Amino acid sequence: MNPGAANLYIYYRVRPADAPQLIAAVRNLQAQWRSELPGLACTLSRRVDDDRQHLTLMETYTHPQGLSPQWQQAIEAGAGRSLASWIDGERHVERFEPCA
């Protein structure tokens, strides 16, 4: 793994009525990033036990060599701008690296 490289886990809440548009937007961004960074693995998941007023979604981004700080910033900034109008509250970004 490269120094400073990590995997990203990003979660946030969305109103159920806004979820279809947000999910489509996330999938478009992820497809774009996969084409720009070969080997990038992206997922989008929904928390199982959410209440009826909000859904919690989580994006994950992993790469065999880890994500460089530049890619981490690009993903955070791009998603933050593109998805902000649908997200209810803050996006929480966490970075993890594999254990040696």
A tleap script that builds the chain and sets N, CA, C and O, in Angstrom:
source leaprc.protein.ff14SB
mol = sequence {
  NMET ASN PRO GLY ALA ALA ASN LEU TYR ILE
  TYR TYR ARG VAL ARG PRO ALA ASP ALA PRO
  GLN LEU ILE ALA ALA VAL ARG ASN LEU GLN
  ALA GLN TRP ARG SER GLU LEU PRO GLY LEU
  ALA CYS THR LEU SER ARG ARG VAL ASP ASP
  ASP ARG GLN HIE LEU THR LEU MET GLU THR
  TYR THR HIE PRO GLN GLY LEU SER PRO GLN
  TRP GLN GLN ALA ILE GLU ALA GLY ALA GLY
  ARG SER LEU ALA SER TRP ILE ASP GLY GLU
  ARG HIE VAL GLU ARG PHE GLU PRO CYS CALA
}
set mol.1.N position { 0.853 -1.177 0.000 }
set mol.1.CA position { 0.000 0.000 0.000 }
set mol.1.C position { 0.895 1.236 0.000 }
set mol.1.O position { 1.903 1.278 0.706 }
set mol.2.N position { 0.539 2.208 -0.767 }
set mol.2.CA position { 1.316 3.443 -0.867 }
set mol.2.C position { 1.149 4.299 0.385 }
set mol.2.O position { 0.076 4.299 0.988 }
set mol.3.N position { 2.200 5.037 0.790 }
set mol.3.CA position { 2.064 5.927 1.947 }
set mol.3.C position { 0.912 6.923 1.743 }
set mol.3.O position { 0.785 7.528 0.678 }
set mol.4.N position { 0.093 7.080 2.758 }
set mol.4.CA position { -1.031 8.010 2.683 }
set mol.4.C position { -2.259 7.430 1.998 }
set mol.4.O position { -3.324 8.047 1.993 }
set mol.5.N position { -2.110 6.238 1.419 }
set mol.5.CA position { -3.234 5.622 0.714 }
set mol.5.C position { -4.183 4.976 1.725 }
set mol.5.O position { -3.758 4.522 2.787 }
set mol.6.N position { -5.452 4.941 1.386 }
set mol.6.CA position { -6.458 4.363 2.274 }
set mol.6.C position { -7.678 3.962 1.455 }
set mol.6.O position { -7.761 4.244 0.260 }
set mol.7.N position { -8.609 3.308 2.107 }
set mol.7.CA position { -9.912 3.020 1.528 }
set mol.7.C position { -10.904 3.984 2.157 }
set mol.7.O position { -10.748 4.375 3.314 }
set mol.8.N position { -11.921 4.368 1.399 }
set mol.8.CA position { -12.906 5.340 1.888 }
set mol.8.C position { -14.247 4.677 2.168 }
set mol.8.O position { -14.701 3.801 1.432 }
set mol.9.N position { -14.862 5.122 3.253 }
set mol.9.CA position { -16.204 4.703 3.643 }
set mol.9.C position { -16.963 5.989 3.945 }
set mol.9.O position { -16.606 6.732 4.860 }
set mol.10.N position { -18.005 6.243 3.174 }
set mol.10.CA position { -18.733 7.513 3.274 }
set mol.10.C position { -20.207 7.200 3.498 }
set mol.10.O position { -20.824 6.484 2.709 }
set mol.11.N position { -20.770 7.740 4.580 }
set mol.11.CA position { -22.175 7.482 4.841 }
set mol.11.C position { -22.914 8.780 5.142 }
set mol.11.O position { -22.327 9.772 5.574 }
set mol.12.N position { -24.223 8.738 4.899 }
set mol.12.CA position { -25.059 9.922 5.040 }
set mol.12.C position { -26.519 9.501 5.015 }
set mol.12.O position { -26.846 8.356 4.704 }
set mol.13.N position { -27.393 10.449 5.350 }
set mol.13.CA position { -28.833 10.176 5.362 }
set mol.13.C position { -29.513 10.899 4.212 }
set mol.13.O position { -29.070 11.954 3.759 }
set mol.14.N position { -30.595 10.302 3.759 }
set mol.14.CA position { -31.381 10.866 2.671 }
set mol.14.C position { -32.855 10.558 2.939 }
set mol.14.O position { -33.193 9.526 3.519 }
set mol.15.N position { -33.711 11.458 2.513 }
set mol.15.CA position { -35.147 11.199 2.629 }
set mol.15.C position { -35.535 10.157 1.579 }
set mol.15.O position { -35.011 10.187 0.465 }
set mol.16.N position { -36.435 9.245 1.910 }
set mol.16.CA position { -36.822 8.201 0.952 }
set mol.16.C position { -37.264 8.745 -0.407 }
set mol.16.O position { -36.983 8.130 -1.436 }
set mol.17.N position { -37.944 9.878 -0.424 }
set mol.17.CA position { -38.409 10.443 -1.700 }
set mol.17.C position { -37.242 10.891 -2.586 }
set mol.17.O position { -37.362 10.908 -3.811 }
set mol.18.N position { -36.116 11.251 -1.966 }
set mol.18.CA position { -34.945 11.716 -2.726 }
set mol.18.C position { -33.987 10.587 -3.100 }
set mol.18.O position { -33.075 10.783 -3.903 }
set mol.19.N position { -34.193 9.417 -2.524 }
set mol.19.CA position { -33.250 8.316 -2.719 }
set mol.19.C position { -33.061 7.904 -4.178 }
set mol.19.O position { -31.917 7.708 -4.588 }
set mol.20.N position { -34.115 7.761 -4.985 }
set mol.20.CA position { -33.873 7.314 -6.368 }
set mol.20.C position { -32.950 8.242 -7.161 }
set mol.20.O position { -32.084 7.766 -7.896 }
set mol.21.N position { -33.125 9.557 -7.021 }
set mol.21.CA position { -32.267 10.496 -7.746 }
set mol.21.C position { -30.832 10.445 -7.223 }
set mol.21.O position { -29.878 10.468 -8.000 }
set mol.22.N position { -30.691 10.376 -5.909 }
set mol.22.CA position { -29.363 10.322 -5.315 }
set mol.22.C position { -28.643 9.032 -5.719 }
set mol.22.O position { -27.467 9.071 -6.080 }
set mol.23.N position { -29.327 7.907 -5.663 }
set mol.23.CA position { -28.710 6.632 -6.034 }
set mol.23.C position { -28.251 6.660 -7.488 }
set mol.23.O position { -27.154 6.194 -7.795 }
set mol.24.N position { -29.062 7.193 -8.375 }
set mol.24.CA position { -28.662 7.299 -9.778 }
set mol.24.C position { -27.430 8.183 -9.935 }
set mol.24.O position { -26.532 7.869 -10.716 }
set mol.25.N position { -27.388 9.285 -9.198 }
set mol.25.CA position { -26.244 10.198 -9.279 }
set mol.25.C position { -24.973 9.535 -8.751 }
set mol.25.O position { -23.906 9.684 -9.346 }
set mol.26.N position { -25.078 8.807 -7.644 }
set mol.26.CA position { -23.912 8.112 -7.089 }
set mol.26.C position { -23.404 7.076 -8.085 }
set mol.26.O position { -22.200 6.975 -8.323 }
set mol.27.N position { -24.304 6.321 -8.656 }
set mol.27.CA position { -23.875 5.284 -9.615 }
set mol.27.C position { -23.199 5.895 -10.837 }
set mol.27.O position { -22.245 5.324 -11.366 }
set mol.28.N position { -23.678 7.040 -11.287 }
set mol.28.CA position { -23.020 7.729 -12.406 }
set mol.28.C position { -21.615 8.180 -12.024 }
set mol.28.O position { -20.672 7.993 -12.794 }
set mol.29.N position { -21.469 8.773 -10.840 }
set mol.29.CA position { -20.145 9.195 -10.381 }
set mol.29.C position { -19.206 7.995 -10.252 }
set mol.29.O position { -18.051 8.053 -10.672 }
set mol.30.N position { -19.707 6.920 -9.673 }
set mol.30.CA position { -18.861 5.745 -9.495 }
set mol.30.C position { -18.419 5.160 -10.835 }
set mol.30.O position { -17.273 4.732 -10.975 }
set mol.31.N position { -19.302 5.137 -11.803 }
set mol.31.CA position { -18.920 4.640 -13.138 }
set mol.31.C position { -17.843 5.528 -13.748 }
set mol.31.O position { -16.898 5.029 -14.359 }
set mol.32.N position { -17.980 6.824 -13.586 }
set mol.32.CA position { -16.980 7.763 -14.108 }
set mol.32.C position { -15.620 7.511 -13.452 }
set mol.32.O position { -14.599 7.424 -14.134 }
set mol.33.N position { -15.619 7.396 -12.120 }
set mol.33.CA position { -14.356 7.201 -11.406 }
set mol.33.C position { -13.715 5.857 -11.736 }
set mol.33.O position { -12.491 5.766 -11.825 }
set mol.34.N position { -14.532 4.800 -11.920 }
set mol.34.CA position { -13.970 3.501 -12.298 }
set mol.34.C position { -13.291 3.578 -13.661 }
set mol.34.O position { -12.278 2.917 -13.887 }
set mol.35.N position { -13.846 4.386 -14.575 }
set mol.35.CA position { -13.220 4.519 -15.891 }
set mol.35.C position { -11.925 5.329 -15.819 }
set mol.35.O position { -11.029 5.135 -16.640 }
set mol.36.N position { -11.820 6.226 -14.852 }
set mol.36.CA position { -10.627 7.057 -14.704 }
set mol.36.C position { -9.529 6.388 -13.878 }
set mol.36.O position { -8.353 6.719 -14.033 }
set mol.37.N position { -9.897 5.459 -13.008 }
set mol.37.CA position { -8.928 4.793 -12.140 }
set mol.37.C position { -9.150 3.282 -12.227 }
set mol.37.O position { -9.894 2.719 -11.425 }
set mol.38.N position { -8.510 2.625 -13.195 }
set mol.38.CA position { -8.679 1.170 -13.322 }
set mol.38.C position { -8.346 0.461 -12.003 }
set mol.38.O position { -7.369 0.790 -11.331 }
set mol.39.N position { -9.169 -0.500 -11.661 }
set mol.39.CA position { -8.981 -1.251 -10.424 }
set mol.39.C position { -9.799 -0.717 -9.261 }
set mol.39.O position { -9.877 -1.363 -8.215 }
set mol.40.N position { -10.413 0.458 -9.423 }
set mol.40.CA position { -11.228 1.022 -8.357 }
set mol.40.C position { -12.491 0.180 -8.181 }
set mol.40.O position { -13.202 -0.101 -9.146 }
set mol.41.N position { -12.757 -0.213 -6.948 }
set mol.41.CA position { -13.989 -0.933 -6.621 }
set mol.41.C position { -14.881 0.006 -5.811 }
set mol.41.O position { -14.448 0.589 -4.817 }
set mol.42.N position { -16.132 0.140 -6.252 }
set mol.42.CA position { -17.093 1.041 -5.610 }
set mol.42.C position { -18.347 0.254 -5.250 }
set mol.42.O position { -18.788 -0.610 -6.008 }
set mol.43.N position { -18.911 0.556 -4.097 }
set mol.43.CA position { -20.205 -0.015 -3.747 }
set mol.43.C position { -21.109 1.082 -3.201 }
set mol.43.O position { -20.646 2.147 -2.792 }
set mol.44.N position { -22.388 0.803 -3.203 }
set mol.44.CA position { -23.388 1.667 -2.583 }
set mol.44.C position { -24.346 0.748 -1.838 }
set mol.44.O position { -24.951 -0.145 -2.430 }
set mol.45.N position { -24.478 0.975 -0.533 }
set mol.45.CA position { -25.313 0.118 0.312 }
set mol.45.C position { -26.283 0.956 1.126 }
set mol.45.O position { -26.091 2.154 1.335 }
set mol.46.N position { -27.335 0.279 1.579 }
set mol.46.CA position { -28.351 0.919 2.410 }
set mol.46.C position { -28.426 0.211 3.752 }
set mol.46.O position { -28.420 -1.018 3.816 }
set mol.47.N position { -28.496 0.990 4.822 }
set mol.47.CA position { -28.631 0.400 6.161 }
set mol.47.C position { -29.962 -0.337 6.232 }
set mol.47.O position { -30.982 0.161 5.756 }
set mol.48.N position { -29.947 -1.491 6.813 }
set mol.48.CA position { -31.128 -2.354 6.863 }
set mol.48.C position { -32.189 -1.850 7.820 }
set mol.48.O position { -33.377 -1.934 7.509 }
set mol.49.N position { -31.806 -1.332 8.965 }
set mol.49.CA position { -32.773 -1.015 10.022 }
set mol.49.C position { -33.116 0.463 10.140 }
set mol.49.O position { -33.313 0.958 11.250 }
set mol.50.N position { -33.191 1.169 9.037 }
set mol.50.CA position { -33.514 2.596 9.079 }
set mol.50.C position { -34.985 2.845 9.404 }
set mol.50.O position { -35.844 1.986 9.209 }
set mol.51.N position { -35.241 4.052 9.908 }
set mol.51.CA position { -36.620 4.443 10.165 }
set mol.51.C position { -37.289 4.872 8.845 }
set mol.51.O position { -36.649 4.848 7.793 }
set mol.52.N position { -38.533 5.252 8.898 }
set mol.52.CA position { -39.267 5.607 7.678 }
set mol.52.C position { -38.962 7.011 7.180 }
set mol.52.O position { -39.255 7.333 6.028 }
set mol.53.N position { -38.383 7.847 8.023 }
set mol.53.CA position { -38.141 9.232 7.637 }
set mol.53.C position { -36.828 9.418 6.900 }
set mol.53.O position { -36.678 10.383 6.150 }
set mol.54.N position { -35.877 8.525 7.095 }
set mol.54.CA position { -34.563 8.652 6.474 }
set mol.54.C position { -34.014 7.285 6.096 }
set mol.54.O position { -34.342 6.270 6.712 }
set mol.55.N position { -33.190 7.282 5.092 }
set mol.55.CA position { -32.384 6.118 4.737 }
set mol.55.C position { -30.932 6.496 4.978 }
set mol.55.O position { -30.544 7.642 4.750 }
set mol.56.N position { -30.139 5.561 5.429 }
set mol.56.CA position { -28.708 5.775 5.558 }
set mol.56.C position { -28.033 4.994 4.443 }
set mol.56.O position { -28.202 3.780 4.329 }
set mol.57.N position { -27.270 5.697 3.627 }
set mol.57.CA position { -26.540 5.075 2.530 }
set mol.57.C position { -25.047 5.130 2.818 }
set mol.57.O position { -24.562 6.049 3.476 }
set mol.58.N position { -24.330 4.136 2.317 }
set mol.58.CA position { -22.880 4.116 2.466 }
set mol.58.C position { -22.231 3.804 1.124 }
set mol.58.O position { -22.569 2.830 0.451 }
set mol.59.N position { -21.287 4.666 0.762 }
set mol.59.CA position { -20.444 4.433 -0.406 }
set mol.59.C position { -19.118 3.887 0.093 }
set mol.59.O position { -18.609 4.338 1.119 }
set mol.60.N position { -18.556 2.923 -0.619 }
set mol.60.CA position { -17.209 2.450 -0.300 }
set mol.60.C position { -16.353 2.522 -1.548 }
set mol.60.O position { -16.822 2.282 -2.661 }
set mol.61.N position { -15.091 2.857 -1.342 }
set mol.61.CA position { -14.127 2.979 -2.435 }
set mol.61.C position { -12.842 2.297 -2.005 }
set mol.61.O position { -12.217 2.683 -1.017 }
set mol.62.N position { -12.456 1.278 -2.759 }
set mol.62.CA position { -11.223 0.559 -2.470 }
set mol.62.C position { -10.441 0.372 -3.763 }
set mol.62.O position { -11.002 0.368 -4.859 }
set mol.63.N position { -9.146 0.217 -3.605 }
set mol.63.CA position { -8.249 -0.010 -4.747 }
set mol.63.C position { -7.140 -0.926 -4.255 }
set mol.63.O position { -6.729 -0.816 -3.100 }
set mol.64.N position { -6.640 -1.835 -5.104 }
set mol.64.CA position { -5.587 -2.748 -4.654 }
set mol.64.C position { -4.373 -2.052 -4.036 }
set mol.64.O position { -3.763 -2.594 -3.114 }
set mol.65.N position { -4.013 -0.874 -4.521 }
set mol.65.CA position { -2.892 -0.123 -3.953 }
set mol.65.C position { -3.360 0.944 -2.948 }
set mol.65.O position { -2.556 1.755 -2.488 }
set mol.66.N position { -4.635 0.942 -2.616 }
set mol.66.CA position { -5.189 1.987 -1.767 }
set mol.66.C position { -5.450 3.226 -2.612 }
set mol.66.O position { -4.952 3.336 -3.733 }
set mol.67.N position { -6.209 4.130 -2.089 }
set mol.67.CA position { -6.502 5.382 -2.788 }
set mol.67.C position { -5.516 6.446 -2.338 }
set mol.67.O position { -5.338 6.677 -1.142 }
set mol.68.N position { -4.885 7.083 -3.294 }
set mol.68.CA position { -3.947 8.150 -2.967 }
set mol.68.C position { -4.701 9.312 -2.329 }
set mol.68.O position { -5.915 9.434 -2.497 }
set mol.69.N position { -3.992 10.160 -1.602 }
set mol.69.CA position { -4.656 11.346 -1.038 }
set mol.69.C position { -5.361 12.181 -2.118 }
set mol.69.O position { -6.410 12.768 -1.854 }
set mol.70.N position { -4.797 12.237 -3.324 }
set mol.70.CA position { -5.428 13.008 -4.403 }
set mol.70.C position { -6.762 12.378 -4.810 }
set mol.70.O position { -7.738 13.092 -5.040 }
set mol.71.N position { -6.810 11.048 -4.899 }
set mol.71.CA position { -8.069 10.387 -5.248 }
set mol.71.C position { -9.072 10.504 -4.110 }
set mol.71.O position { -10.269 10.662 -4.353 }
set mol.72.N position { -8.605 10.429 -2.895 }
set mol.72.CA position { -9.513 10.606 -1.760 }
set mol.72.C position { -10.183 11.971 -1.841 }
set mol.72.O position { -11.398 12.090 -1.681 }
set mol.73.N position { -9.383 12.987 -2.089 }
set mol.73.CA position { -9.912 14.351 -2.178 }
set mol.73.C position { -10.861 14.496 -3.364 }
set mol.73.O position { -11.904 15.139 -3.241 }
set mol.74.N position { -10.520 13.914 -4.495 }
set mol.74.CA position { -11.381 14.015 -5.679 }
set mol.74.C position { -12.740 13.360 -5.427 }
set mol.74.O position { -13.773 13.911 -5.806 }
set mol.75.N position { -12.743 12.209 -4.800 }
set mol.75.CA position { -14.007 11.516 -4.509 }
set mol.75.C position { -14.836 12.321 -3.510 }
set mol.75.O position { -16.034 12.516 -3.713 }
set mol.76.N position { -14.216 12.779 -2.453 }
set mol.76.CA position { -14.940 13.550 -1.449 }
set mol.76.C position { -15.519 14.833 -2.034 }
set mol.76.O position { -16.685 15.151 -1.801 }
set mol.77.N position { -14.716 15.564 -2.786 }
set mol.77.CA position { -15.167 16.843 -3.346 }
set mol.77.C position { -16.231 16.631 -4.422 }
set mol.77.O position { -17.251 17.319 -4.428 }
set mol.78.N position { -16.001 15.697 -5.317 }
set mol.78.CA position { -16.953 15.457 -6.404 }
set mol.78.C position { -18.303 15.010 -5.904 }
set mol.78.O position { -19.335 15.511 -6.350 }
set mol.79.N position { -18.302 14.077 -4.986 }
set mol.79.CA position { -19.570 13.596 -4.435 }
set mol.79.C position { -20.233 14.672 -3.587 }
set mol.79.O position { -21.454 14.826 -3.619 }
set mol.80.N position { -19.441 15.409 -2.836 }
set mol.80.CA position { -20.011 16.464 -1.998 }
set mol.80.C position { -20.759 17.501 -2.812 }
set mol.80.O position { -21.852 17.923 -2.436 }
set mol.81.N position { -20.176 17.911 -3.922 }
set mol.81.CA position { -20.840 18.916 -4.779 }
set mol.81.C position { -22.051 18.333 -5.488 }
set mol.81.O position { -23.106 18.966 -5.533 }
set mol.82.N position { -21.914 17.144 -6.040 }
set mol.82.CA position { -22.970 16.559 -6.864 }
set mol.82.C position { -24.169 16.076 -6.068 }
set mol.82.O position { -25.289 16.069 -6.579 }
set mol.83.N position { -23.952 15.677 -4.834 }
set mol.83.CA position { -25.014 15.029 -4.066 }
set mol.83.C position { -25.610 15.896 -2.965 }
set mol.83.O position { -26.597 15.503 -2.343 }
set mol.84.N position { -25.040 17.047 -2.716 }
set mol.84.CA position { -25.412 17.867 -1.563 }
set mol.84.C position { -26.905 18.185 -1.483 }
set mol.84.O position { -27.463 18.229 -0.387 }
set mol.85.N position { -27.555 18.405 -2.612 }
set mol.85.CA position { -28.958 18.817 -2.561 }
set mol.85.C position { -29.890 17.702 -2.082 }
set mol.85.O position { -31.016 17.982 -1.672 }
set mol.86.N position { -29.447 16.453 -2.126 }
set mol.86.CA position { -30.284 15.330 -1.687 }
set mol.86.C position { -29.948 14.831 -0.290 }
set mol.86.O position { -30.756 14.136 0.326 }
set mol.87.N position { -28.781 15.170 0.215 }
set mol.87.CA position { -28.339 14.641 1.501 }
set mol.87.C position { -28.931 15.471 2.632 }
set mol.87.O position { -28.891 16.701 2.607 }
set mol.88.N position { -29.482 14.774 3.624 }
set mol.88.CA position { -30.077 15.423 4.787 }
set mol.88.C position { -29.075 15.333 5.935 }
set mol.88.O position { -28.979 14.306 6.608 }
set mol.89.N position { -28.339 16.405 6.149 }
set mol.89.CA position { -27.302 16.412 7.176 }
set mol.89.C position { -25.929 16.407 6.540 }
set mol.89.O position { -25.731 16.941 5.449 }
set mol.90.N position { -24.983 15.796 7.236 }
set mol.90.CA position { -23.595 15.793 6.772 }
set mol.90.C position { -23.218 14.455 6.157 }
set mol.90.O position { -23.812 13.421 6.462 }
set mol.91.N position { -22.221 14.496 5.286 }
set mol.91.CA position { -21.573 13.275 4.792 }
set mol.91.C position { -20.442 12.968 5.764 }
set mol.91.O position { -19.646 13.846 6.099 }
set mol.92.N position { -20.375 11.745 6.205 }
set mol.92.CA position { -19.328 11.318 7.128 }
set mol.92.C position { -18.327 10.483 6.345 }
set mol.92.O position { -18.680 9.455 5.768 }
set mol.93.N position { -17.083 10.926 6.329 }
set mol.93.CA position { -16.038 10.242 5.571 }
set mol.93.C position { -15.068 9.610 6.550 }
set mol.93.O position { -14.530 10.278 7.434 }
set mol.94.N position { -14.851 8.319 6.382 }
set mol.94.CA position { -13.877 7.609 7.208 }
set mol.94.C position { -12.883 6.928 6.300 }
set mol.94.O position { -13.225 6.438 5.224 }
set mol.95.N position { -11.627 6.906 6.761 }
set mol.95.CA position { -10.535 6.306 5.983 }
set mol.95.C position { -9.953 5.139 6.780 }
set mol.95.O position { -9.665 5.262 7.971 }
set mol.96.N position { -9.789 4.022 6.106 }
set mol.96.CA position { -9.194 2.848 6.731 }
set mol.96.C position { -8.103 2.305 5.820 }
set mol.96.O position { -8.158 2.463 4.600 }
set mol.97.N position { -7.113 1.663 6.428 }
set mol.97.CA position { -6.102 0.965 5.646 }
set mol.97.C position { -6.043 -0.461 6.154 }
set mol.97.O position { -6.307 -0.716 7.329 }
set mol.98.N position { -5.694 -1.404 5.264 }
set mol.98.CA position { -5.611 -2.802 5.691 }
set mol.98.C position { -4.546 -2.984 6.775 }
set mol.98.O position { -3.534 -2.283 6.797 }
set mol.99.N position { -4.791 -3.927 7.658 }
set mol.99.CA position { -3.791 -4.274 8.672 }
set mol.99.C position { -2.674 -5.068 7.999 }
set mol.99.O position { -2.914 -5.855 7.083 }
set mol.100.N position { -1.467 -4.846 8.467 }
set mol.100.CA position { -0.317 -5.548 7.896 }
set mol.100.C position { -0.310 -7.001 8.280 }
set mol.100.O position { 0.591 -7.740 7.882 }
savepdb mol mol.pdb
quit
